[in-house]
Amino acid sequence: MKCAIGQDSHRFTKDENKPLILAGLEIKGHLGLEANSDGDVLYHALTNAISGITSVNILGPIADKMCKAGIKNSDAYVKEALKHLKYPILHVSFTLECKSPKLAPYIDEMKKNISELLNIDKKNVGITATSGEGLTPFGQGLGIMCFCLITTG
């Protein structure tokens, strides 16, 4: 059994045409995240967690090349990371910090997307969100931060 943690954060963009994408889901009516890719902090944190187990850094050296080639959908980075994983994922847990948007209405669909991407049961995907009482830039509304913990076996 192995476990690893991944983290990612992005600030909100000023570009009103960039959608907010979280776990592959477009959140309507909200500014997107500043990034060369779609800025999906859940999938970026997940990719980093998988990299923590495989010791193959995907975000940065590999994802940057993919992004320059026009591959900006972050599920592609997760899929690339999964190619190096030799153990099945047993459970994955995410914690997000942001002031907005309110994520509760989207959590079930985000879990569905993650479970399908990882080919695991939806009951093995946990997602929690907090405003952090406004103590950090994320809780103050400047962006979104995500931590991801994966367990493999």
Order of alpha helices (4+ residues) and beta strands (2+ residues): beta-beta-beta-alpha-alpha-alpha-beta-alpha-beta-beta
